[in-house]
Amino acid sequence: MGTPVVRLVPALPEHLDEWIAIRAGATSRRLIPMDEDSRESLLKRLSEASSDVTDPRAKSFRWMVEADGRIAGTLSARELSRVHGRVEVGYMLAEEYLGRGIGTRAVTLMLERLFSIPQLYRVWLTTTAENVGSQALARKLGFVLEGVMREHTVVQGRRMDLQFWGLLRPEWEARQASR
């Protein structure tokens, strides 16, 4: 089994069941703080999100991660502020795609798109302190651990520390230039 071809496709309402299945995965439930959203709420989020970073009105984006033609996960960029030049990103993969480098490739593709927004200067994300896979992805892409909010979130009834990671445009550009 070779390295899968990874691409981002616009998240559409027809991806709802796949997204629900990804959210229901054991790793997602154990490590990612998520609200219990209804089908209707998730469908609304899919319907409202854009995948077009050139749309000057768009503030939130969502893509599905496709690996060898199958939906493998989802990526989001939320609350883009062109004034402050920042956006929060998130990512989630289906269980069978974890640990294969697919997340790293997918988030790289997302960052390439996001940093094409001229006003964007800073991208940030959060991980729970127990989510070592997500932390490794963040480090691999050049994110810097900026702080920890102790017992800030609840996952499956357990309080967990929440880590904040940041990546600045000059850091991203330097990494791209050295490739």
Sequence and secondary structure as in RCSB ss.txt:
>XXXX:A:sequence
MGTPVVRLVPALPEHLDEWIAIRAGATSRRLIPMDEDSRESLLKRLSEASSDVTDPRAKSFRWMVEADGRIAGTL
SARELSRVHGRVEVGYMLAEEYLGRGIGTRAVTLMLERLFSIPQLYRVWLTTTAENVGSQALARKLGFVLEGVMR
EHTVVQGRRMDLQFWGLLRPEWEARQASR
>XXXX:A:secstr
     EEEEE  GGGHHHHHHHHTSHHHHHHS      HHHHHHHHHH B  TT TT   EEEEEEETTEEEEEE
EEEEEETTTTEEEEEEEE GGGTTSSHHHHHHHHHHHHHTTSTT  EEEEEEETT HHHHHHHHHTT EEEEEEE
EEEEETTEEEEEEEEEEEHHHHHHHHHT 
